[in-house]
Amino acid sequence: MAISLLATKTQFSRRALLLAPALWVAVELARTRISGFPWDLLGITQVDNTALTHSATFAGVYGVSFEIMLVNAAIASIFLVRREKRKALLIAAFGAAMVLQAGRWIPAPPASSDHLALLLQQNVPVGEGENWTREYFLSTLKDFTALSLSPPPPTLSGSIQGLHPDPIVWPESPAPFYTSDPFFRNAISSLAKQSQAWVIVGSLGTRSASETPEQTSEIYNSASLVSPTGEWTGRYDKVHLVPFGEYLPFKRVFSFAGGLTKAVGEFTPGTSHAPLQAGTTKLGIFICYESIFPDEVRQSVAQGAQALVNISNDGWYGDSGAYAQHLRQARMRAIENARWLLRDTNTGVTAAIDPYGRIVASAPRKKRTVLFAPYALASETNFYTRHGDWFAYLCAIISIVFLGWELLCFLFRHEVKRNHGRRT
């Protein structure tokens, strides 16, 4: 519709095609900031193009989307110019397209790693809440702890061989792991002390450790941090909850649907993207759905995160292609902020991702296992991390100005025609 408004009878090709890339980015920003569902933005398709995605460190994923649209607009313009000019434009446009895609075959420089993490892939079936008896709960917790303490021997090489895994990460999980449950707390504290490692564990956070799950008034989708001494030292509460999944928006509107309000989770949103302090290391945490929001992940790195940790329960996607799309979006967050990413999921894909978005190590899907994940820490920040979505907002401002001007011109022309009709 926006392109149609810009497509006047006299200057369709020049005005509309020139502004198409900016309009596209403006719509993507609106999907992120207004609709709240920026799933699989156009730039995500190029996550394996290490040369092209380098622009994301300057303008975010929106900059990559802009580049793709710019080349496509140039190709479209070929069919709107005089025939004698088409050959030169065709060569230039397809040449630009080939240059952009050549980045898929240009290797990025190696990313060295000097740390090792242990990521537990739980493979807990989704939607089996009725099976969580106390006996089943304790046996599952025992299995997870044993696997974390005595994993299969790793196949490692280079500088990370022989490193002590730290942290140990457990994913977002359908298991009822409440932070106020003493059985759960004691098991995780014991794991941290026996392994002499920091532990990050997906859990259902409650407002007070003294509250039982039955008594608590506020529940959070959380990642808890436990020190090697067994102390629960920090917690990240998921800020961006999933509408109709983790909370019900517009409760008054949907108050008539009692079944719906009971089926939807009633989590309380967190309020901060500040990284968790694990000794001298700052870890930026984001949970599941938050990986699709560029600015929210950026905030933790802007506040000092030296590496990123994403815990997720991709079991909700089943065997659809959504789990792979989710992985690509998480990889783009690593690229944008030039940080190693430890991605731990319930059913897969669990992976170590380097600052160029490359998967360095991964575990097979739908298998209860652990992954020894290499990573490194970084403290410097790039332009995108410091300044955020400036490019997307610039595109939005340009689009609004031109659309507003065209709308005013349209109204003016309409008024002139109406006045002319009255005179005649």
Secondary structure, DSSP 4 states (H G I P E B T S, - for coil): -HHHHH--SSSIIIIIHHHHHHHHHHHHHHIIIIIS--TT-GGGGGTT-TTGGGGHHHHHHHHHHHHHHHHHHHHHHGGGS-HHHHHHHHHHHHHHHHHHHGGGSSPPPP----EEEEEEE--PPTT-GGG--HHHHHHHHHHHHHHHHSPPPP---GGGTTPPP--EEE---SS--BTT-HHHHHHHHHHHHHHTS-EEEEEEEES-TTS-TTT-S-EEEEEEEE-TTS-EEEEEE-SSPPBTTTB-SSTTTTTT-HHHHHHS--PPP----PPEEETTEEEEEEEGGGGG-HHHHHHHHHTT-SEEEEEE-GGGGTTSTHHHHHHHHHHHHHHHHT--EEEEESSS--EEE-TTS-EEEE--SS--EEEEEEE-------HHHHH-SHHHHHHHHHHHHHHHHHHHHHHHHHHHHHHHHHH-
